[in-house]
Amino acid sequence: MKKISITVLMFALLAFSGNVFAQSHKLTDAWFAMKNNDLVRAKQSIDEAYEHETTKGTAKMYYYRGLVYMQIAANAQDDVKFKELDSQASLKSAESFYQYLISTEKKKKGELEDVYANMLYSANFCLVDAGAFADKGQYQLAVKYAEAAYHLTLHDEKQNLKQNGITTNKALLSMYYYANEGGDRVNSRKFLNMLIDNKYDEPQLYIFLAQSYFQEGDSATGIQVLEKGRNIYPENKDLLLEEIGYYLAKGKTDELLDRFNQAIESDPENSNYYFYRGSLFHQKKDYASAERDYRKAIELNENNMDAKYNLGAMFIDQTVPIIEKMNANASNFALYDDLEAKKYALYEKALPYLKEAYESGEIKEKEEKINLLTILRDFYKFKKDRTNMEYYQNEIEKVNSGK
């Protein structure tokens, strides 16, 4: 067997050790260059260490790389030349700190503490950059940067991020928003499910998730999602309204009525179930059934302002065909007066509920307020109650002026 010359072997070993030393020196050089705020040199040295076989993938390299790029990102906040030095500095910093934290290598206590202290800045810079990308319509990049911040929140041992408002769920919400705005249904749904798995307390998540299934025609799964949400948030009206809206849009009022009948049978003391079934009867113009359910909802919960408002509105709705007859018979004075009396009899039934609804402050929409106030004003005008008529006229003027 041919023997390797000892001289050749020693030369090879020296060359290898020299190369390792040279790359280790790049880490040290990056450190001192960063300390001297020579970020051009620091970047060059850490980039070489990042690529070289002897240092790439090591915890120490990621530690230095995270710090160098964090410093570049920090300087870029005030000086565009640092942004030009590396436009992805915040991302590279966050990704490096994350790789350091998940590394299985033994870590020095000082380095670990340093990373815990500094990853707050990297996460914050990433979220700021994510928002900037979203403003420009670059939603994929926005998701990528927000996700880098998300990964750091998973290792927030000292809760520095949490104490500064950067939490896992907030990062996920940003990721969902950017993916959804970018039309990425797969990832937006994935992020919603992650939030739900994290038990993030927000009923709207189930509405967003259901809508994503409705949009692609999977109505069965969408309804299942809404039902799951309603089981968790039985008092939440928006979830039930979303389901009602879906069935109404599809013209499936009979299926919806069956669901409410079952719901009331299983929970006969639930005021909201009667309110929503009453709303359905109201939609179908079955006013007798609607009135019965609205009154039952109010009986079970005297603060159910939605039921009170809808009950008042239902009486007003019944005046529409009467007004049409009045307009068609304006010259028949006797009939006109009789119809007008019937109209205002319905107004009188509606009055206490509409007044309470207005005074509750729960009606926010300007047009809805104006319509309600006009009804109240006209009723008192018919009753020749000048004081109340002027009061509601003044209220109309206030709403119109934005006061």
C-alpha positions as CSV (number, residue, x, y, z in Angstrom):
1,M,0.0,0.0,0.0
2,K,1.3,3.5,-0.9
3,K,2.1,5.5,2.2
4,I,1.2,9.2,2.5
5,S,4.2,11.4,3.1
6,I,4.2,12.8,6.6
7,T,5.2,16.1,5.2
8,V,2.2,16.2,2.8
9,L,-0.1,15.2,5.6
10,M,1.2,17.9,7.9
11,F,0.8,20.5,5.1
12,A,-2.8,19.5,4.6
13,L,-3.6,19.7,8.3
14,L,-2.0,23.1,8.6
15,A,-3.9,24.3,5.5
16,F,-7.2,23.1,7.0
17,S,-6.7,24.6,10.4
18,G,-5.6,27.8,8.8
19,N,-8.9,27.9,6.8
20,V,-11.0,27.2,9.9
21,F,-9.1,30.0,11.8
22,A,-9.7,32.3,8.8
23,Q,-13.4,31.7,8.9
24,S,-13.6,31.9,12.7
25,H,-11.7,35.2,12.3
26,K,-14.5,36.4,10.0
27,L,-17.0,36.1,13.0
28,T,-14.7,38.0,15.2
29,D,-14.1,40.6,12.5
30,A,-17.9,41.0,12.1
31,W,-18.3,41.5,15.8
32,F,-15.7,44.2,16.1
33,A,-16.8,45.9,12.9
34,M,-20.3,46.0,14.2
35,K,-19.1,47.4,17.5
36,N,-17.3,50.2,15.6
37,N,-20.5,50.8,13.5
38,D,-18.6,49.7,10.4
39,L,-21.7,47.9,9.1
40,V,-20.4,47.5,5.5
41,R,-17.4,45.5,6.8
42,A,-19.5,43.7,9.4
43,K,-22.0,42.6,6.7
44,Q,-19.2,41.4,4.4
45,S,-17.5,39.3,7.1
46,I,-20.7,37.7,8.4
47,D,-21.9,37.0,4.8
48,E,-18.7,35.1,4.1
49,A,-19.0,33.2,7.4
50,Y,-22.6,32.4,6.5
51,E,-21.6,30.8,3.2
52,H,-18.4,28.9,4.3
53,E,-18.6,25.2,5.1
54,T,-16.8,25.6,8.4
55,T,-19.1,28.1,10.0
56,K,-22.4,28.0,8.1
57,G,-25.2,26.6,10.2
58,T,-23.4,27.1,13.5
59,A,-25.1,28.7,16.5
60,K,-22.3,31.2,16.9
61,M,-22.6,32.3,13.2
62,Y,-26.4,32.8,13.6
63,Y,-25.8,34.8,16.8
64,Y,-23.4,37.2,15.1
65,R,-25.5,37.3,11.9
66,G,-28.6,38.2,13.9
67,L,-26.8,41.0,15.7
68,V,-25.2,42.5,12.5
69,Y,-28.4,42.5,10.5
70,M,-30.4,43.8,13.5
71,Q,-28.0,46.7,13.7
72,I,-28.4,47.4,9.9
73,A,-32.2,47.3,10.3
74,A,-32.0,49.7,13.2
75,N,-29.9,52.2,11.3
76,A,-32.1,51.8,8.2
77,Q,-35.0,53.3,10.2
78,D,-33.3,56.7,10.0
79,D,-30.8,56.5,7.2
80,V,-31.8,55.2,3.7
81,K,-28.2,54.3,2.9
82,F,-28.5,51.4,5.4
83,K,-31.7,50.3,3.8
84,E,-29.7,50.2,0.5
85,L,-27.0,48.2,2.2
86,D,-29.5,45.3,2.7
87,S,-33.2,45.8,2.2
88,Q,-33.9,42.4,3.9
89,A,-31.9,43.2,7.1
90,S,-34.9,42.8,9.5
91,L,-35.8,39.4,8.0
92,K,-32.3,38.1,8.0
93,S,-31.8,39.2,11.6
94,A,-35.1,37.6,12.8
95,E,-34.4,34.4,10.9
96,S,-30.8,34.2,12.3
97,F,-32.0,34.7,15.9
98,Y,-34.6,32.0,15.3
99,Q,-32.1,29.5,13.9
100,Y,-29.8,30.3,16.9
101,L,-32.6,29.5,19.3
102,I,-33.6,26.2,17.7
103,S,-30.0,25.0,17.3
104,T,-29.2,21.9,19.3
105,E,-25.6,23.2,20.0
106,K,-24.7,24.1,23.5
107,K,-25.0,27.9,23.8
108,K,-23.1,30.3,26.0
109,K,-25.3,32.0,28.6
110,G,-24.3,35.5,27.6
111,E,-25.1,34.9,24.0
112,L,-28.5,33.4,24.8
113,E,-29.4,36.4,27.1
114,D,-28.2,38.7,24.3
115,V,-30.5,37.1,21.8
116,Y,-33.5,37.2,24.2
117,A,-32.9,40.9,24.7
118,N,-32.4,41.8,21.0
119,M,-34.9,39.7,19.2
120,L,-37.6,42.2,20.3
121,Y,-36.1,44.7,17.9
122,S,-35.8,42.2,15.1
123,A,-39.5,41.1,15.5
124,N,-40.6,44.7,15.6
125,F,-38.6,45.7,12.5
126,C,-40.1,42.7,10.6
127,L,-43.6,43.7,11.5
128,V,-43.0,47.3,10.4
129,D,-41.6,46.1,7.1
130,A,-44.5,43.6,6.7
131,G,-46.9,46.5,7.0
132,A,-44.9,48.5,4.4
133,F,-45.0,45.6,2.0
134,A,-48.8,45.3,2.5
135,D,-49.3,49.0,1.8
136,K,-47.6,48.4,-1.6
137,G,-49.7,45.3,-2.3
138,Q,-46.8,42.9,-1.9
139,Y,-48.7,40.5,0.3
140,Q,-46.5,37.5,-0.1
141,L,-43.5,39.4,1.3
142,A,-45.7,40.9,4.0
143,V,-46.6,37.3,5.1
144,K,-43.0,36.2,5.0
145,Y,-41.8,39.1,7.3
146,A,-44.7,38.7,9.7
147,E,-44.0,35.0,9.9
148,A,-40.4,35.7,10.9
149,A,-41.7,37.7,13.8
150,Y,-44.2,34.9,14.6
151,H,-41.3,32.4,14.9
152,L,-39.6,34.6,17.5
153,T,-42.7,34.9,19.6
154,L,-42.6,31.1,20.0
155,H,-39.3,31.5,21.9
156,D,-40.2,34.6,24.0
157,E,-38.9,33.0,27.2
158,K,-38.3,36.4,28.9
159,Q,-41.7,37.7,27.6
160,N,-39.9,40.8,26.2
161,L,-42.0,40.6,23.0
162,K,-45.3,40.0,24.8
163,Q,-44.7,42.9,27.2
164,N,-44.3,45.1,24.1
165,G,-47.4,43.9,22.4
166,I,-45.8,41.4,20.1
167,T,-47.6,38.1,20.7
168,T,-48.0,34.9,18.8
169,N,-51.6,35.5,18.1
170,K,-51.1,39.1,16.9
171,A,-48.4,37.9,14.5
172,L,-50.8,35.2,13.2
173,L,-53.5,37.8,12.8
174,S,-51.2,39.9,10.6
175,M,-50.3,36.8,8.6
176,Y,-53.9,36.0,8.1
177,Y,-54.8,39.5,7.1
178,Y,-51.9,39.7,4.5
179,A,-52.6,36.3,3.1
180,N,-56.3,37.0,2.8
181,E,-55.8,40.4,1.2
182,G,-53.4,38.7,-1.3
183,G,-56.0,36.1,-2.2
184,D,-54.1,33.3,-0.7
185,R,-57.0,31.2,0.6
186,V,-54.9,28.2,1.5
187,N,-52.6,30.1,3.9
188,S,-55.3,32.5,5.2
189,R,-57.3,29.4,6.2
190,K,-54.2,27.8,7.7
191,F,-53.5,30.9,9.9
192,L,-57.1,31.1,11.0
193,N,-57.0,27.5,12.1
194,M,-53.8,28.1,14.0
195,L,-55.5,31.0,15.8
196,I,-58.4,28.8,16.7
197,D,-56.1,26.0,17.9
198,N,-54.4,28.6,20.1
199,K,-57.9,29.4,21.6
200,Y,-57.7,33.0,20.5
201,D,-60.8,34.5,21.9
202,E,-62.4,36.1,18.8
203,P,-65.8,34.8,17.4
204,Q,-65.1,36.6,14.1
205,L,-62.4,33.9,13.3
206,Y,-65.2,31.4,12.7
207,I,-67.0,33.8,10.4
208,F,-63.9,34.5,8.3
209,L,-63.1,30.7,8.1
210,A,-66.7,29.9,7.1
211,Q,-66.7,32.6,4.4
212,S,-63.6,31.1,2.9
213,Y,-65.4,27.8,2.4
214,F,-68.6,29.5,1.2
215,Q,-66.5,31.3,-1.4
216,E,-65.2,28.1,-2.9
217,G,-68.7,26.4,-2.8
218,D,-68.1,24.2,0.2
219,S,-71.2,25.3,2.1
220,A,-71.4,22.1,4.2
221,T,-68.0,22.8,5.8
222,G,-68.8,26.5,6.1
223,I,-72.0,25.7,8.1
224,Q,-70.1,23.3,10.3
225,V,-67.5,26.0,11.1
226,L,-70.3,28.4,12.1
227,E,-72.0,25.8,14.2
228,K,-68.7,25.1,16.0
229,G,-68.3,28.8,16.6
230,R,-71.8,29.1,18.0
231,N,-71.2,26.2,20.4
232,I,-68.2,28.1,21.8
233,Y,-69.9,31.5,21.7
234,P,-73.7,30.8,22.2
235,E,-74.4,34.5,22.9
236,N,-72.7,35.9,19.9
237,K,-75.2,37.3,17.4
238,D,-72.8,37.7,14.5
239,L,-72.2,34.0,14.1
240,L,-75.9,33.3,13.9
241,L,-76.5,36.2,11.6
242,E,-73.9,34.9,9.3
243,E,-75.7,31.6,9.2
244,I,-79.0,33.3,8.7
245,G,-77.6,35.4,5.9
246,Y,-76.2,32.3,4.1
247,Y,-79.6,30.5,4.2
248,L,-81.5,33.6,3.2
249,A,-79.1,34.2,0.3
250,K,-79.7,30.7,-0.9
251,G,-83.4,31.0,-0.4
252,K,-83.4,28.2,2.2
253,T,-85.8,29.7,4.7
254,D,-87.5,26.5,5.5
255,E,-84.2,24.8,6.5
256,L,-83.4,27.8,8.6
257,L,-86.7,27.8,10.3
258,D,-86.2,24.1,11.1
259,R,-82.9,24.9,12.7
260,F,-84.4,27.6,14.9
261,N,-87.3,25.3,15.9
262,Q,-84.7,22.7,17.0
263,A,-82.6,25.3,18.8
264,I,-85.7,26.7,20.7
265,E,-86.7,23.1,21.6
266,S,-83.3,22.4,23.1
267,D,-83.0,25.8,24.8
268,P,-86.4,27.4,25.3
269,E,-85.1,30.1,27.6
270,N,-82.7,31.6,25.0
271,S,-84.0,35.1,24.1
272,N,-81.8,35.3,21.0
273,Y,-83.3,32.2,19.4
274,Y,-86.8,33.7,19.6
275,F,-85.4,37.0,18.2
276,Y,-83.8,35.4,15.2
277,R,-86.8,33.2,14.5
278,G,-88.9,36.3,14.8
279,S,-86.6,38.0,12.3
280,L,-87.1,35.1,9.9
281,F,-90.9,35.3,10.2
282,H,-90.5,39.1,9.7
283,Q,-88.6,38.5,6.5
284,K,-91.4,36.2,5.3
285,K,-94.0,38.8,6.2
286,D,-95.6,36.5,8.7
287,Y,-96.2,39.4,11.1
288,A,-98.3,37.5,13.6
289,S,-95.6,34.9,14.2
290,A,-92.9,37.6,14.2
291,E,-94.7,39.6,16.8
292,R,-95.2,36.5,19.0
293,D,-91.4,35.7,18.9
294,Y,-90.2,39.3,19.4
295,R,-92.4,39.6,22.4
296,K,-91.2,36.3,23.8
297,A,-87.6,37.5,23.3
298,I,-88.3,40.6,25.3
299,E,-90.1,38.7,28.0
300,L,-87.0,36.5,28.5
301,N,-84.6,39.5,28.3
302,E,-86.0,42.9,28.8
303,N,-82.7,44.4,27.6
304,N,-83.0,42.7,24.2
305,M,-82.9,46.0,22.3
306,D,-82.7,44.3,18.9
307,A,-86.0,42.6,19.6
308,K,-87.6,45.8,20.7
309,Y,-86.3,47.7,17.7
310,N,-87.4,45.0,15.3
311,L,-90.9,44.8,16.9
312,G,-91.3,48.6,16.4
313,A,-89.9,48.3,12.8
314,M,-92.3,45.5,12.1
315,F,-95.3,47.6,12.9
316,I,-93.9,50.4,10.6
317,D,-93.4,47.8,7.8
318,Q,-97.1,47.0,7.9
319,T,-97.9,50.6,7.1
320,V,-96.3,50.3,3.6
321,P,-99.4,48.8,1.8
322,I,-101.6,51.3,3.7
323,I,-99.6,54.2,2.5
324,E,-99.7,52.9,-1.1
325,K,-103.5,52.8,-0.8
326,M,-103.6,56.3,0.6
327,N,-101.6,57.5,-2.4
328,A,-103.9,55.8,-4.8
329,N,-107.0,57.2,-3.1
330,A,-106.0,60.8,-2.3
331,S,-109.2,62.1,-3.7
332,N,-111.4,59.8,-1.7
333,F,-111.3,61.8,1.5
334,A,-113.3,59.4,3.7
335,L,-111.2,56.4,2.7
336,Y,-108.0,58.4,2.9
337,D,-108.8,59.5,6.5
338,D,-109.7,55.9,7.5
339,L,-106.4,54.6,6.0
340,E,-104.4,57.4,7.7
341,A,-106.0,56.4,11.1
342,K,-104.9,52.8,10.5
343,K,-101.4,53.9,9.6
344,Y,-101.0,56.0,12.8
345,A,-102.6,53.2,14.9
346,L,-99.6,51.1,13.8
347,Y,-97.3,54.0,14.5
348,E,-98.7,54.1,18.0
349,K,-98.0,50.5,18.6
350,A,-94.4,51.0,17.3
351,L,-93.8,54.2,19.3
352,P,-92.6,52.8,22.7
353,Y,-90.2,50.3,21.1
354,L,-88.7,52.8,18.7
355,K,-88.3,55.5,21.3
356,E,-86.5,53.1,23.6
357,A,-84.3,51.8,20.7
358,Y,-83.3,55.4,19.8
359,E,-82.6,56.4,23.4
360,S,-80.5,53.3,24.0
361,G,-77.8,54.8,21.7
362,E,-77.4,51.4,20.0
363,I,-78.5,52.8,16.6
364,K,-75.3,54.1,14.9
365,E,-76.0,54.4,11.2
366,K,-77.0,57.9,10.2
367,E,-79.6,56.9,7.7
368,E,-81.2,54.5,10.2
369,K,-81.3,57.2,12.8
370,I,-82.9,59.7,10.4
371,N,-85.6,57.2,9.3
372,L,-86.5,56.4,12.9
373,L,-86.6,60.1,14.0
374,T,-88.7,61.0,11.0
375,I,-91.3,58.4,12.0
376,L,-91.3,59.7,15.6
377,R,-91.6,63.3,14.4
378,D,-94.4,62.5,12.0
379,F,-96.3,60.6,14.6
380,Y,-96.3,63.5,17.0
381,K,-97.2,65.9,14.1
382,F,-100.3,63.7,13.4
383,K,-101.1,63.8,17.1
384,K,-100.7,67.6,17.1
385,D,-98.1,67.3,19.9
386,R,-96.0,70.3,19.0
387,T,-93.5,69.9,21.8
388,N,-92.5,66.3,20.9
389,M,-92.7,67.1,17.2
390,E,-90.1,69.9,17.6
391,Y,-87.9,67.8,19.8
392,Y,-87.6,65.1,17.2
393,Q,-87.1,67.7,14.4
394,N,-84.2,69.1,16.4
395,E,-82.8,65.6,16.8
396,I,-83.0,65.1,13.0
397,E,-81.1,68.4,12.5
398,K,-78.4,67.3,15.0
399,V,-77.8,64.0,13.3
400,N,-77.7,65.7,9.9
401,S,-75.1,68.2,11.2
402,G,-73.0,65.4,12.7
403,K,-73.5,66.5,16.3
